[in-house]
Amino acid sequence: MEHNSKIPVLLVEDNPVNQRVAMMMLQKLGFQPDFAGNGQQALKMVKEKALLESSPYKVVFLDIFLPDIDGSEVCRRIRAELPLKEQPFIVALTADESQENLKHYIEDGMDAILIKPLKMSELQEVIDIFQKKNLILKAQSKEIDWRNAGEVLHLPTLQKWQEMLGGKEAFRNVVSIYIKDARLLFEGIERGVAEDNWKLVHRNAHTLKSTSANLGALGLASVLEEVELIAYENLTGDFPRSVTDLIRQARDCLNKVLQELETYIQ
């Protein structure tokens, strides 16, 4: 497992006291985090680290309430503007414990949430989740280039998840949840396109892309990344682009993925 000191980490926090506390806690766990004091600076640092230095941040601790653009918008833009393989593990930092808002943070693309004031035990739990996920994704990236994935499912990824979850029964439960959620998310994508609701398309495409890539459905993830990008452009730009052909392609990919997953867990 990679030592914490070698993992590129970014802390995004505008409050000086919270900055100091979070920095000390991360350093105590062995990290050497970089720091950004607002959303624009964070976006600039994340993109430069990934695209110019070719050493993307692996973890971003992101305060929700920032002085310029809020953390949710920062997260959405990172998810839309960086390729899948350059995406960091994003942890929301917030004092807001409203279940509705916490749900929105996950829908915006956060991987985890930490409630302020930060607790060392909860910070360690989040790091443990990142490390486990990172081990699988690193192994997956060594074995196959997801952008050129010719197979519907990357079987070694499924096998690694099954081993990590402790057996086929636990893995079957996870896959069953994915199958149910995937159908609902794709229905949301199609509804968003029909209603010209690009925010809904973007959110659902991002979520389904991420979970599909994690399970080894790499071809589907590739198509959904294109859908997500076009949805973001249509949401923010002046020149709408059609996603009709991509949606049809994504639907075909999804049907094949669900069929193979159902066969795999039988």
Secondary structure, 3 states (H helix, E strand, C coil): CCCHHHCCEEEECCCHHHHHHHHHHHHHCCCCCEEECCHHHHHHHHHHHHHCCCCCCCEEEEECCCCCCCHHHHHHHHHHHCCHHHCCEEEEEECCCCHHHHHHHHHCCCCEEEECCCCHHHHHHHHHHHHHHHHHHHHHHHHCCHHHCCCCCCHHHHHHHHHHHCCHHHHHHHHHHHHHHHHHHHHHHHHHHHCCCHHHHHHHHHHHHHHHHHHCCHHHHHHHHHHHHHHHHHHHCCCCCCCHHHHHHHHHHHHHHHHHHHHHCC
